[in-house]
Every structure is written in structure tokens, then in C-alpha cells.
Amino acid sequence: MGIKHSSRSRSILSILLLTIIFTLSWYTVHPGTWSPVADDDDDKMADSADDVISKLKVSVRQVSARPAKLAISVTNAHDSPVTILSWNSPLDPLAVQLGVVSFFAAAPAPAPVPAGSENDEDDSGASPIQIQIPTIQIRRRMPPGPESLVTIGAGQTSEQELEIKGPPLEMLRGRRVAVVCSGEWTSVWLSEADAITKVSLENAGASEDALRGSFRSEAVEIEL
């Protein structure tokens, strides 16, 4: 009986060893046939975040010169509503003072150059010169209140008007300048405001369920 039991055990062990060897050999020859499910989920989440952020379109336009006013808008080109924490965003009422809105010296219109001449070259690569205006730093009270959350429906636009006044206007008055709105989204949620959890708001700026990324509008030339 002992001999038969020992033989059976060795047979089972041999089968297990052969199975392990076969499995290892298979994945050595076919290294791409298996990957952890969690990695696929992480890739999908990363793609989703990039997709949402890239579909938040920021634009700037001049409303008036006297008083000097700009309109800054965010259009949600995604197929779901998003909620934006307005802090340091294009929808922050202090966007100019915080440096989210930047001003650059507008280049004078180039003199016409005959086609085919030696000077017929594209000078568009020249770097614009930023006009340094005074900015401020502020401390925010946590968590953000409802007034700091802006929900934008699918295909909709949220816009605010900002008046340029004080030191910035004194430095820019009478100048032809280009305006760019750029920075980093502090928090963007792929939901409406009432669906954001208290925990997520308390960790605004670092919450795992909020999206982050950069934004930048096209340069718009204005006269003040």
C-alpha cells in the first residue's frame, strides 16, 4: 500500500511540475498574451482624464476698451457635464490679479515683402515678450463652497466678464497687446456639483476622483 501511495504521489507531483513548466514556457514565447486587469483600468482612467481635459476649450475676447473689459469662456465639448473648481481657473473672478491672464507685447504688422525675394521668410517663430504686471497670492478657505463650483453641461459654455483696472490697466493703457489665458485646472469632476462628495471637496486639488491638467487659450489681440 505504501509503495502504491508513494507512486501515486510522485505521479501527481510530476503532472504539476509539467503543468508549471508548460505555463512558463508559453508566456516566455508569448509575452504579450497576459497583462494585469488593473493596468488596463489605469490606462482607461488616464485616457479618460486626458480626454475630458482636452475638451475644455478656453477662449478670450474683448468686450470693451472703456471700461477695459475681457470675456473669458470655457466650453465643455465632452458628452457629459463637468464641474470645475473655479480657483485659479479661467472662471476665477481674480484671474487677472492671479496671473491666469497674461499680456504680451503685440508685434507691429510686418511690411509687405515681394514674393520670391530673399527676405520672403516666415518670422512667426519669434517669441512674444510678456508684459510683467503686478500679481497677488491668496489663501483659500477649505473646503470650497458652492459658489466656487461651476457646472457646465455637455456642449455648453460658461463665461465671465473681467474688468482690467488698477496697476494692470495703468501699465497697459494705450498699448496694443495680446492676451492669453493659461494655467492648471485645480480640480475638474466628470459630474454635476451635487454629485461631488464631501470627502472629495475637502481634498480639492488632491482628490483621487478629480481630474487635473493644463489649459491655454489662443492669443487674442486687443486695444486698451
QUIGI-V145058 format. One record per residue. N is the residue number from 1. RES is the residue in one small letter. PHI is phi in whole degrees, 0 to 359 (NA if undefined). PSI is psi in radians with two decimals (* if undefined). Layout:
n->(N	N)
res->(RES	RES)
phi->(PHI	PHI)
psi->(PSI	PSI)
This chain:
n->(1	2	3	4	5	6	7	8	9	10	11	12	13	14	15	16	17	18	19	20	21	22	23	24	25	26	27	28	29	30	31	32	33	34	35	36	37	38	39	40	41	42	43	44	45	46	47	48	49	50	51	52	53	54	55	56	57	58	59	60	61	62	63	64	65	66	67	68	69	70	71	72	73	74	75	76	77	78	79	80	81	82	83	84	85	86	87	88	89	90	91	92	93	94	95	96	97	98	99	100	101	102	103	104	105	106	107	108	109	110	111	112	113	114	115	116	117	118	119	120	121	122	123	124	125	126	127	128	129	130	131	132	133	134	135	136	137	138	139	140	141	142	143	144	145	146	147	148	149	150	151	152	153	154	155	156	157	158	159	160	161	162	163	164	165	166	167	168	169	170	171	172	173	174	175	176	177	178	179	180	181	182	183	184	185	186	187	188	189	190	191	192	193	194	195	196	197	198	199	200	201	202	203	204	205	206	207	208	209	210	211	212	213	214	215	216	217	218	219	220	221	222	223	224)
res->(m	g	i	k	h	s	s	r	s	r	s	i	l	s	i	l	l	l	t	i	i	f	t	l	s	w	y	t	v	h	p	g	t	w	s	p	v	a	d	d	d	d	d	k	m	a	d	s	a	d	d	v	i	s	k	l	k	v	s	v	r	q	v	s	a	r	p	a	k	l	a	i	s	v	t	n	a	h	d	s	p	v	t	i	l	s	w	n	s	p	l	d	p	l	a	v	q	l	g	v	v	s	f	f	a	a	a	p	a	p	a	p	v	p	a	g	s	e	n	d	e	d	d	s	g	a	s	p	i	q	i	q	i	p	t	i	q	i	r	r	r	m	p	p	g	p	e	s	l	v	t	i	g	a	g	q	t	s	e	q	e	l	e	i	k	g	p	p	l	e	m	l	r	g	r	r	v	a	v	v	c	s	g	e	w	t	s	v	w	l	s	e	a	d	a	i	t	k	v	s	l	e	n	a	g	a	s	e	d	a	l	r	g	s	f	r	s	e	a	v	e	i	e	l)
phi->(NA	295	293	297	297	296	295	296	297	294	295	296	296	297	296	297	296	297	297	296	297	297	297	297	296	299	285	288	281	239	293	263	274	215	208	298	298	300	295	299	297	297	296	296	295	295	298	296	298	298	294	295	298	292	263	262	265	255	219	230	213	272	269	201	262	219	290	285	227	241	246	244	233	235	252	266	271	279	269	225	291	232	239	249	281	290	304	56	249	299	260	282	302	256	302	291	294	274	87	293	261	247	239	231	295	283	288	296	297	290	291	298	241	303	297	89	282	295	266	280	230	272	260	292	280	296	283	290	262	283	271	280	244	297	234	235	237	228	254	260	274	263	282	298	274	303	292	265	251	239	265	238	291	301	76	257	230	244	225	226	257	237	266	269	213	71	307	303	292	299	279	255	303	83	255	264	230	253	245	226	251	211	161	235	293	288	202	228	250	274	191	277	299	287	264	281	285	298	297	295	293	294	249	307	98	220	290	290	265	256	263	224	168	261	223	198	271	286	289	236	273	225	235	244)
psi->(-0.72	-0.66	-0.76	-0.73	-0.74	-0.71	-0.72	-0.70	-0.74	-0.61	-0.77	-0.74	-0.70	-0.72	-0.74	-0.75	-0.73	-0.68	-0.77	-0.77	-0.73	-0.76	-0.81	-0.70	-0.70	-0.85	-0.31	-0.70	-0.56	1.26	-0.35	0.15	-0.09	2.40	2.62	2.46	-0.62	-0.62	-0.72	-0.74	-0.74	-0.72	-0.71	-0.69	-0.71	-0.76	-0.69	-0.75	-0.82	-0.67	-0.78	-0.86	-0.71	-0.35	0.22	1.78	2.16	2.37	2.73	2.48	2.71	2.28	-0.81	2.82	-0.51	1.76	2.72	1.95	2.48	2.61	2.19	2.25	2.67	2.13	2.28	1.78	0.11	2.86	0.21	2.73	2.64	2.69	2.26	2.33	2.05	-0.27	2.21	0.49	3.05	-0.31	0.20	2.20	-0.34	0.45	-0.67	-0.84	-0.51	-0.11	0.14	-0.56	2.13	2.62	2.42	2.57	2.15	2.29	2.44	2.64	2.28	2.59	2.51	2.41	2.26	2.38	2.40	-0.09	2.95	-0.46	0.15	1.32	2.76	2.02	0.30	-0.17	-0.07	2.39	2.29	2.65	2.05	2.40	2.07	2.00	2.72	2.39	2.94	2.85	2.41	2.73	2.32	2.55	2.24	2.62	2.89	2.50	2.99	-0.54	-0.28	-0.01	2.24	2.03	2.28	2.08	2.90	2.20	0.10	2.95	2.43	2.32	2.56	2.65	2.38	2.31	2.30	2.03	3.06	-2.65	-0.73	-0.76	-0.67	-0.60	-0.39	-0.29	2.27	0.03	2.65	2.02	2.80	2.44	2.36	2.38	2.05	2.76	-2.68	2.32	2.22	-0.79	2.33	2.21	2.40	1.11	3.06	2.85	-0.65	-0.12	-0.08	2.28	2.76	-0.68	-0.72	-0.69	-0.68	-0.37	0.47	2.30	-0.33	0.12	2.43	-0.43	0.11	2.56	2.61	2.78	-3.13	2.79	2.68	2.25	2.91	2.63	2.35	2.27	2.32	2.89	2.32	*)
